[in-house]
Amino acid sequence: MPGDLSRIKLLLLDVDGVMTDGRIIYDSGGGETKAFDVKDGHGLKLVQRAGIKVGIITGRKSTIVDRRASELGIEIVYQGAKDKQQPFWEILQKLALEPGEVAYAGDDIIDLPVMRQVGFAATVADAVDEVKAAAHMVTRRAGGRGAVREICDHLLKESGRWPAVTRRYFEV
């Protein structure tokens, strides 16, 4: 079980298979398409409002990832990371954080080394079995289909931050 989720100060995410459904669509002109769930984006904004920074560590490189990160105000973006531990430790050093203050969401075995270091490791319903076994939380939803929102809501609720960041939606 994870420790105290109120200690989480940073949420790091993989992209393909977590923020997206993992499919990469190429058009005839060589362009690339990825689909992101708008509810995931709102969940990330809620997390940011709660004072949790958000970052991306992905194994692939894509201008689409830069665009989505920019839209969401995500400044920590590492692309082309074949070894995700290197950017993970670099981010922790820059932000003066301990591994226990980080949540990470991944879906494939490339994510395991980081998942085993953090205070809270999450994965999506359609992740590979080895990642599901290593995770503190497995979402009900698949990657790119609201799984990130589930993770965000869980972090906020279990850390006691949910009421403060959602109050305005429930007040009449």
C-alpha positions in Angstrom: 0.0 0.0 0.0 1.2 3.5 -0.6 2.1 5.9 2.1 0.3 9.1 3.0 -1.0 10.6 -0.3 -1.1 14.1 1.2 2.8 14.0 0.8 2.5 13.8 -3.0 3.8 17.0 -4.6 4.4 15.7 -8.2 2.4 13.5 -10.6 4.5 12.1 -13.4 2.8 10.5 -16.4 3.7 8.3 -19.3 1.9 9.3 -22.5 1.3 6.4 -24.9 -1.1 4.0 -23.2 -1.8 6.3 -20.2 -2.7 9.7 -21.5 -3.7 8.1 -24.8 -5.0 4.7 -25.7 -1.6 3.8 -27.0 -2.5 3.9 -30.7 -0.4 6.0 -33.0 -2.1 6.9 -36.3 0.0 8.0 -39.2 -1.5 9.9 -42.1 -0.3 9.6 -45.7 1.7 12.8 -45.4 3.7 11.4 -42.5 1.7 13.2 -39.8 0.9 11.6 -36.5 -2.3 11.6 -34.5 -3.0 10.9 -30.8 -6.3 11.2 -29.0 -6.5 12.7 -25.5 -9.5 12.5 -23.2 -10.8 15.9 -22.1 -11.8 14.6 -18.7 -8.2 13.5 -18.1 -7.2 17.1 -18.9 -9.6 18.5 -16.4 -8.4 16.1 -13.7 -4.8 17.3 -14.3 -6.0 20.9 -13.9 -7.7 20.0 -10.6 -4.4 18.3 -9.4 -2.5 21.4 -10.3 -5.0 23.6 -8.4 -4.3 21.5 -5.4 -0.7 22.4 -5.6 0.6 19.2 -7.2 2.9 19.7 -10.1 2.4 17.5 -13.2 5.1 16.2 -15.5 5.5 13.9 -18.5 8.2 11.2 -19.1 7.6 9.4 -22.4 9.7 7.1 -24.5 8.7 8.5 -27.8 9.1 12.0 -29.3 6.1 13.9 -30.6 5.2 17.5 -31.2 1.6 16.5 -30.2 2.9 15.8 -26.7 4.4 19.3 -26.5 1.2 20.8 -27.6 -1.0 18.9 -25.1 1.5 19.7 -22.3 1.4 23.4 -23.2 -2.4 23.4 -23.3 -2.5 21.9 -19.8 0.3 24.1 -18.3 2.7 21.2 -17.9 6.2 22.5 -18.0 8.1 19.3 -17.0 8.3 17.3 -20.3 10.9 14.6 -21.1 10.5 12.9 -24.5 12.6 10.2 -26.0 13.4 8.7 -22.6 14.3 5.1 -23.2 15.5 4.9 -19.6 12.9 6.8 -17.5 15.0 6.7 -14.3 17.4 9.3 -15.7 14.8 12.0 -16.2 13.0 10.9 -13.0 16.1 11.6 -10.8 16.8 14.8 -12.7 13.3 16.1 -12.0 13.6 15.2 -8.3 16.9 17.0 -8.0 15.5 20.1 -9.8 12.4 20.2 -7.6 14.2 19.1 -4.4 11.7 16.2 -3.9 12.0 12.7 -2.4 10.7 9.7 -4.3 8.0 9.3 -1.7 6.6 12.7 -2.7 6.0 11.5 -6.3 3.1 9.7 -7.9 3.8 8.0 -11.3 1.4 6.4 -13.8 2.7 4.0 -16.5 1.4 1.1 -18.4 4.4 -1.0 -19.7 7.6 -2.6 -18.4 9.7 0.5 -19.3 7.8 2.2 -16.5 8.6 -0.4 -13.8 11.9 1.0 -12.5 10.3 4.4 -11.8 7.1 2.9 -10.4 9.1 0.9 -7.9 10.7 4.1 -6.6 7.7 6.4 -6.0 5.3 6.9 -3.1 2.3 6.1 -5.3 2.4 4.0 -8.5 -0.7 3.8 -10.7 -1.6 2.1 -13.9 -4.4 1.7 -16.3 -6.9 -1.1 -16.8 -5.2 -2.3 -20.0 -1.6 -2.2 -18.8 0.6 -5.2 -19.0 0.3 -7.7 -16.2 3.7 -7.0 -14.7 2.9 -3.3 -14.3 -0.5 -4.1 -12.8 1.2 -6.3 -10.2 3.6 -3.5 -9.3 1.0 -0.7 -9.0 -0.7 0.6 -5.9 -3.8 1.4 -8.0 -5.2 -0.1 -11.2 -7.8 2.1 -12.8 -11.2 0.8 -14.0 -10.8 2.8 -17.2 -8.3 2.1 -20.0 -5.5 4.5 -21.0 -6.7 7.5 -23.0 -10.3 6.8 -21.8 -10.5 8.5 -18.5 -7.9 6.6 -16.5 -5.8 9.7 -15.8 -8.9 11.4 -14.4 -9.5 8.4 -12.1 -5.9 8.7 -10.8 -6.2 12.4 -10.3 -9.5 12.1 -8.4 -8.1 9.3 -6.3 -5.1 11.4 -5.4 -7.2 14.4 -4.5 -9.8 12.4 -2.5 -7.3 10.2 -0.6 -5.1 13.2 0.3 -8.0 15.3 1.6 -7.6 17.9 -1.2 -10.8 17.1 -3.1 -13.2 19.4 -1.2 -10.9 22.5 -1.6 -10.4 22.2 -5.3 -14.0 21.1 -6.2 -16.0 23.2 -3.8 -17.0 25.8 -6.5 -18.6 23.0 -8.6 -20.9 21.8 -5.8 -21.9 25.1 -4.2 -25.3 26.4 -5.2 
